[in-house]
Amino acid sequence: MPVALAVVGVALSAASAVGGGIMTYQQGKSEEAMYKYQEAVAKQQAELVQRTAEQNVTLTQTQAAQETKQLQRKYMVLEGEQRAARAASGIGGGSVTEGDIATDIFRTQKLDESTIRYNADVASWNINNQAALEKWGLSTQATQYGMAAKQAKQAGKIGLVTGILGGASAVAKGYSDYKGYGKGK
């Protein structure tokens, strides 16, 4: 009877060690799958950030172009009103004053148009710059998730081998104890 109990004890110890190794391996596979999923999500987010930035830049530039057209219409109306006012006050066509006023209005219009374009370009640059930083961060995060997936898989394999070796060690120890090796006999 004591021999049977020893054999059962050794078998249970070996099974426990191997079972623990298998569980560690399965956990490694699960963690690998989780990290691969997180890697894929981070990559998708990086692509989305880039597409969103491109759309926002296009929107910003389109809005600036529309503002410029509105400004040009406004200045055309202003120039017509100024011409009518000058004619009503007796300032004739071709006078120096009329030329100075027209030149001043034209310069102001071009300066306002340049300001609109500059502001749109600055806003576009900021959008692209922010998107590049976010994309870099998400790409880095995706890379880290990929590395974590590989490490989890490796840890699972190591746990499996460790469990198998632990089970073999338990069997060897049980056999050694049963045979009485190492007790000076």
CORFEN-V510435 format. One record per backbone hydrogen bond with DSSP energy under -0.5 kcal/mol. CO is the residue of the C=O (numbers start at 1). NH is the residue of the N-H. E is the energy in kcal/mol with one decimal. If there is no record, write none. Layout:
# CORFEN-V510435
co=CO nh=NH e=E
co=CO nh=NH e=E
This chain:
# CORFEN-V510435
co=1 nh=5 e=-2.2
co=2 nh=6 e=-2.1
co=3 nh=7 e=-2.5
co=4 nh=8 e=-2.6
co=5 nh=9 e=-2.7
co=6 nh=10 e=-2.6
co=7 nh=11 e=-2.8
co=8 nh=12 e=-2.9
co=9 nh=13 e=-2.4
co=10 nh=14 e=-2.7
co=11 nh=15 e=-2.9
co=12 nh=16 e=-2.7
co=13 nh=17 e=-2.2
co=14 nh=18 e=-2.6
co=15 nh=19 e=-3.1
co=16 nh=20 e=-2.6
co=17 nh=21 e=-1.9
co=18 nh=22 e=-2.6
co=19 nh=23 e=-2.5
co=20 nh=24 e=-2.2
co=21 nh=25 e=-2.2
co=22 nh=26 e=-2.5
co=23 nh=27 e=-2.5
co=24 nh=28 e=-2.3
co=25 nh=29 e=-2.1
co=26 nh=30 e=-2.4
co=27 nh=31 e=-2.7
co=28 nh=32 e=-2.3
co=29 nh=33 e=-2.3
co=30 nh=34 e=-2.3
co=31 nh=35 e=-2.7
co=32 nh=36 e=-2.5
co=33 nh=37 e=-2.2
co=34 nh=38 e=-2.4
co=35 nh=39 e=-2.3
co=36 nh=40 e=-2.3
co=37 nh=41 e=-2.4
co=38 nh=42 e=-2.4
co=39 nh=43 e=-2.2
co=40 nh=44 e=-2.3
co=41 nh=45 e=-2.5
co=42 nh=46 e=-2.1
co=43 nh=47 e=-2.0
co=44 nh=48 e=-2.4
co=45 nh=49 e=-2.5
co=46 nh=50 e=-1.8
co=47 nh=51 e=-2.5
co=48 nh=52 e=-2.8
co=49 nh=53 e=-2.3
co=50 nh=54 e=-2.3
co=51 nh=55 e=-2.3
co=52 nh=56 e=-2.6
co=53 nh=57 e=-2.6
co=54 nh=58 e=-2.3
co=55 nh=59 e=-2.6
co=56 nh=60 e=-2.7
co=57 nh=61 e=-2.7
co=58 nh=62 e=-2.5
co=59 nh=63 e=-2.6
co=60 nh=64 e=-2.1
co=61 nh=65 e=-2.1
co=62 nh=66 e=-2.2
co=63 nh=67 e=-2.5
co=64 nh=68 e=-2.4
co=65 nh=69 e=-2.1
co=66 nh=70 e=-2.4
co=67 nh=71 e=-2.5
co=68 nh=72 e=-2.5
co=69 nh=73 e=-2.3
co=70 nh=74 e=-2.4
co=71 nh=75 e=-2.5
co=72 nh=76 e=-2.1
co=73 nh=77 e=-2.3
co=74 nh=78 e=-2.6
co=75 nh=79 e=-2.8
co=76 nh=80 e=-2.1
co=77 nh=81 e=-2.7
co=78 nh=82 e=-2.8
co=79 nh=83 e=-2.5
co=80 nh=84 e=-2.3
co=81 nh=85 e=-2.5
co=82 nh=86 e=-2.8
co=83 nh=87 e=-2.4
co=84 nh=88 e=-2.2
co=85 nh=89 e=-1.7
co=86 nh=91 e=-2.5
co=87 nh=90 e=-0.8
co=90 nh=92 e=-0.9
co=92 nh=95 e=-1.4
co=95 nh=99 e=-2.0
co=96 nh=100 e=-2.7
co=97 nh=101 e=-2.5
co=98 nh=102 e=-2.4
co=99 nh=103 e=-2.5
co=100 nh=104 e=-2.5
co=101 nh=105 e=-2.4
co=102 nh=106 e=-2.4
co=103 nh=107 e=-2.7
co=104 nh=108 e=-2.4
co=105 nh=109 e=-2.5
co=106 nh=110 e=-2.5
co=107 nh=111 e=-2.5
co=108 nh=112 e=-2.5
co=109 nh=113 e=-2.5
co=110 nh=114 e=-2.5
co=111 nh=115 e=-2.2
co=112 nh=116 e=-2.2
co=113 nh=117 e=-2.4
co=114 nh=118 e=-2.9
co=115 nh=119 e=-2.8
co=116 nh=120 e=-2.2
co=117 nh=121 e=-2.6
co=118 nh=122 e=-2.8
co=119 nh=123 e=-2.5
co=120 nh=124 e=-2.6
co=121 nh=125 e=-2.6
co=122 nh=126 e=-2.6
co=123 nh=127 e=-2.4
co=124 nh=128 e=-2.8
co=125 nh=129 e=-3.0
co=126 nh=130 e=-2.7
co=127 nh=131 e=-2.5
co=128 nh=132 e=-2.5
co=129 nh=133 e=-2.2
co=130 nh=134 e=-2.5
co=131 nh=135 e=-3.1
co=132 nh=136 e=-2.5
co=133 nh=137 e=-2.4
co=134 nh=138 e=-2.7
co=135 nh=139 e=-2.7
co=136 nh=140 e=-2.6
co=137 nh=141 e=-2.3
co=138 nh=142 e=-2.5
co=139 nh=143 e=-2.3
co=140 nh=144 e=-2.3
co=141 nh=145 e=-2.4
co=142 nh=146 e=-2.3
co=143 nh=147 e=-2.3
co=144 nh=148 e=-2.6
co=145 nh=149 e=-2.3
co=146 nh=150 e=-1.9
co=147 nh=151 e=-2.4
co=148 nh=152 e=-2.6
co=149 nh=153 e=-2.2
co=150 nh=154 e=-2.4
co=151 nh=155 e=-2.8
co=152 nh=156 e=-2.2
co=153 nh=157 e=-2.0
co=154 nh=158 e=-2.7
co=155 nh=159 e=-2.5
co=156 nh=160 e=-2.1
co=157 nh=161 e=-2.5
co=158 nh=162 e=-2.8
co=159 nh=163 e=-2.3
co=160 nh=164 e=-2.5
co=161 nh=165 e=-2.8
co=162 nh=166 e=-2.6
co=163 nh=167 e=-2.5
co=164 nh=168 e=-2.6
co=165 nh=169 e=-2.6
co=166 nh=170 e=-2.2
co=167 nh=171 e=-2.3
co=168 nh=172 e=-2.7
co=169 nh=173 e=-2.7
co=170 nh=174 e=-2.6
co=171 nh=175 e=-2.6
co=172 nh=176 e=-2.5
co=173 nh=177 e=-3.1
co=174 nh=178 e=-2.4
co=175 nh=179 e=-2.5
co=176 nh=180 e=-1.2
co=176 nh=181 e=-1.8
co=180 nh=183 e=-1.2
co=180 nh=185 e=-0.5
